[in-house]
């Protein structure tokens, strides 16, 4: 019932049957891939654990919603725009946009097209996502990378509770991508590490080469 109501509000998220997957991905095999083909054995076992023990009416409603927040960096771009509108936090907003742009370039434009790993539902027909099928390759996870890049910027430059909240939300978004069978756990792990590294590097470079009278992170004292 929850998922039905959610799908009515968010048409981008709806259950996908096997025939729809075949129509969009004609190369989908009828039999599951062998261990070591496309992903590690452990990757697949983790996804099967999610399917067998964690999928229920609530989680199949909650995690599509969480995943939706990360689509195209929606939640992080919204936060960046809000920060740009506040003079005190404008530099943080700019840095957040830069971190997201650099992460997108490295993760989605370069790495995904080099590795070209198929998504889990392509190689493993038994793993059917309960959301609309995403395009593109699987490794690394773009949602995870952008979320942790943004979280790193907010952690090191914003108020303390911003960083904590951003890390929790980033973790939920990253987890949702594996939980919904659109990424392998290793996609999520590497994407998260990559994004956090890019966000941290952007903060370091901004402080090193673009100092100002109001240093990045100066607001932490007032954000306990």
C-alpha positions as CSV (number, residue, x, y, z in Angstrom):
1,X,0.0,0.0,0.0
2,X,2.8,2.4,0.9
3,X,4.7,1.7,-2.3
4,X,1.5,2.2,-4.3
5,X,0.9,5.6,-2.8
6,X,4.5,6.6,-3.3
7,X,4.5,5.5,-7.0
8,X,1.4,7.7,-7.6
9,X,3.4,10.7,-6.3
10,X,6.7,9.9,-7.8
11,X,6.3,8.3,-11.3
12,X,10.0,7.9,-11.6
13,X,9.8,5.1,-9.1
14,X,7.7,2.1,-9.8
15,X,8.0,-1.7,-9.7
16,X,9.8,-3.2,-12.8
17,X,8.8,-6.7,-14.0
18,X,11.2,-8.9,-15.8
19,X,9.5,-8.3,-19.2
20,X,10.2,-4.5,-18.8
21,X,13.8,-5.2,-18.1
22,X,14.1,-7.3,-21.2
23,X,12.5,-4.6,-23.3
24,X,15.0,-2.0,-22.1
25,X,18.0,-4.3,-22.0
26,X,17.7,-6.9,-24.8
27,X,21.1,-8.4,-23.8
28,X,19.9,-9.4,-20.4
29,X,20.7,-13.1,-19.9
30,X,18.0,-15.6,-19.1
31,X,20.3,-17.3,-16.6
32,X,22.2,-15.7,-13.8
33,X,25.8,-14.8,-14.4
34,X,28.5,-17.1,-13.0
35,X,30.5,-16.0,-9.9
36,X,33.2,-13.6,-11.0
37,X,31.3,-12.4,-14.1
38,X,30.7,-8.6,-13.7
39,X,30.9,-8.6,-9.9
40,X,32.4,-10.5,-7.1
41,X,30.6,-13.5,-5.5
42,X,30.3,-11.5,-2.3
43,X,28.6,-8.6,-4.1
44,X,25.9,-10.9,-5.3
45,X,25.4,-12.7,-2.0
46,X,24.9,-9.3,-0.2
47,X,22.2,-8.3,-2.7
48,X,20.5,-11.7,-2.3
49,X,20.6,-11.2,1.5
50,X,18.9,-7.8,1.0
51,X,16.2,-9.5,-1.2
52,X,15.6,-12.4,1.1
53,X,15.7,-10.8,4.5
54,X,15.3,-7.0,4.3
55,X,12.8,-6.3,1.6
56,X,9.3,-5.6,2.9
57,X,6.5,-3.1,2.3
58,X,8.2,-0.4,4.5
59,X,11.7,-0.7,3.1
60,X,10.4,-0.9,-0.5
61,X,8.7,2.4,0.2
62,X,11.4,4.1,2.3
63,X,14.5,3.4,0.3
64,X,13.1,4.5,-3.2
65,X,12.2,7.8,-1.5
66,X,15.8,8.1,-0.1
67,X,17.3,7.2,-3.5
68,X,15.1,9.8,-5.2
69,X,16.7,12.5,-3.1
70,X,20.0,11.6,-4.7
71,X,18.8,11.6,-8.3
72,X,21.0,14.1,-10.2
73,X,22.3,15.3,-6.8
74,X,18.9,16.8,-6.2
75,X,19.1,17.3,-2.5
76,X,22.7,18.5,-2.6
77,X,22.1,21.0,-5.4
78,X,19.2,22.4,-3.4
79,X,21.4,22.8,-0.3
80,X,24.0,24.5,-2.5
81,X,21.5,27.0,-3.9
82,X,20.2,27.8,-0.4
83,X,23.8,28.4,0.8
84,X,24.5,30.7,-2.2
85,X,21.5,32.8,-1.1
86,X,23.1,33.5,2.4
87,X,26.1,35.8,2.2
88,X,27.9,34.2,5.1
89,X,27.8,30.8,3.6
90,X,28.2,31.7,-0.1
91,X,31.7,30.3,-0.4
92,X,30.5,27.0,1.0
93,X,27.7,26.9,-1.5
94,X,30.2,27.5,-4.4
95,X,32.6,24.9,-3.0
96,X,29.7,22.4,-2.8
97,X,28.9,23.0,-6.5
98,X,32.5,22.6,-7.5
99,X,32.9,19.3,-5.5
100,X,29.7,17.9,-7.1
101,X,30.9,18.9,-10.6
102,X,34.4,17.4,-10.1
103,X,32.9,14.2,-8.7
104,X,30.5,13.9,-11.7
105,X,33.4,14.4,-14.1
106,X,35.6,11.8,-12.5
107,X,32.9,9.3,-11.5
108,X,30.3,9.4,-14.2
109,X,32.2,10.7,-17.2
110,X,35.5,9.0,-16.8
111,X,35.4,5.9,-14.5
112,X,32.0,4.5,-15.5
113,X,32.9,4.6,-19.2
114,X,36.3,3.0,-18.5
115,X,35.1,0.1,-16.3
116,X,31.8,-0.4,-18.1
117,X,30.4,-2.8,-15.4
118,X,26.8,-3.8,-16.1
119,X,24.2,-3.1,-13.4
120,X,23.2,-6.0,-11.1
121,X,19.8,-6.6,-12.7
122,X,21.5,-7.0,-16.1
123,X,23.7,-9.9,-15.2
124,X,21.4,-11.3,-12.5
125,X,17.7,-11.7,-13.7
126,X,16.5,-12.7,-10.2
127,X,17.4,-9.2,-8.8
128,X,14.6,-7.0,-10.0
129,X,14.7,-3.3,-8.9
130,X,11.6,-1.9,-7.3
131,X,12.3,1.4,-9.0
132,X,12.6,2.7,-12.6
133,X,15.6,1.2,-14.3
134,X,18.5,3.6,-14.4
135,X,20.7,4.1,-17.6
136,X,24.4,3.9,-17.8
137,X,27.0,1.6,-16.1
138,X,27.2,0.5,-12.5
139,X,30.7,1.2,-11.3
140,X,31.2,3.4,-9.3
141,X,27.9,4.6,-7.9
142,X,27.2,8.2,-8.9
143,X,24.6,8.7,-6.1
144,X,27.1,7.6,-3.5
145,X,30.0,9.6,-4.9
146,X,28.0,12.9,-5.1
147,X,26.4,12.4,-1.7
148,X,29.7,11.8,0.1
149,X,31.4,14.6,-1.8
150,X,28.8,17.0,-0.6
151,X,28.9,15.5,2.9
152,X,32.6,16.1,3.1
153,X,32.2,19.8,2.2
154,X,29.5,20.3,4.7
155,X,31.4,18.4,7.4
156,X,34.6,20.4,7.0
157,X,33.1,23.8,6.1
158,X,29.7,24.0,7.7
159,X,28.3,23.8,11.2
160,X,29.0,20.6,13.0
161,X,25.5,19.3,12.9
162,X,25.3,20.0,9.1
163,X,28.2,17.5,8.6
164,X,26.7,14.9,10.8
165,X,23.3,15.1,9.2
166,X,24.9,15.1,5.7
167,X,26.9,12.0,6.5
168,X,23.8,10.2,7.7
169,X,21.8,11.1,4.6
170,X,24.7,10.3,2.3
171,X,25.0,6.9,4.0
172,X,21.3,6.2,3.5
173,X,21.4,7.3,-0.1
174,X,24.4,5.1,-0.8
175,X,22.9,2.1,0.9
176,X,19.6,2.5,-1.0
177,X,21.4,2.1,-4.3
178,X,22.6,-1.4,-3.4
179,X,19.4,-2.2,-1.5
180,X,17.3,-1.5,-4.7
181,X,19.6,-3.7,-6.9
182,X,20.8,-0.8,-9.2
183,X,24.4,-1.1,-7.9
184,X,26.6,-3.7,-6.4
185,X,27.9,-3.0,-2.8
186,X,31.4,-2.5,-4.3
187,X,30.0,0.2,-6.6
188,X,28.6,2.0,-3.5
189,X,31.8,1.5,-1.4
190,X,34.2,2.8,-4.1
191,X,31.8,5.6,-5.1
192,X,31.5,6.7,-1.4
193,X,35.3,6.7,-0.9
194,X,35.9,8.6,-4.1
195,X,33.3,11.2,-3.4
196,X,34.6,11.8,0.2
197,X,38.1,12.1,-1.2
198,X,37.1,14.6,-3.8
199,X,35.1,16.7,-1.4
200,X,38.0,16.7,1.1
201,X,40.5,17.7,-1.6
202,X,38.3,20.5,-2.8
203,X,38.1,21.9,0.8
204,X,41.9,21.6,1.2
205,X,42.6,23.3,-2.1
206,X,40.1,26.1,-1.5
207,X,41.7,26.9,1.9
208,X,45.2,26.6,0.4
209,X,44.8,28.7,-2.7
210,X,41.7,30.9,-2.1
211,X,42.0,32.2,1.5
212,X,39.6,34.9,2.7
213,X,38.8,36.9,5.8
214,X,36.1,34.4,6.6
215,X,37.9,31.0,6.3
216,X,36.0,27.9,5.3
217,X,34.8,26.2,8.4
218,X,34.7,29.3,10.5
219,X,31.1,28.8,11.2
220,X,31.6,25.7,13.2
221,X,32.1,27.6,16.4
222,X,28.5,28.7,16.2
223,X,27.1,25.5,15.1
224,X,27.3,23.2,18.1
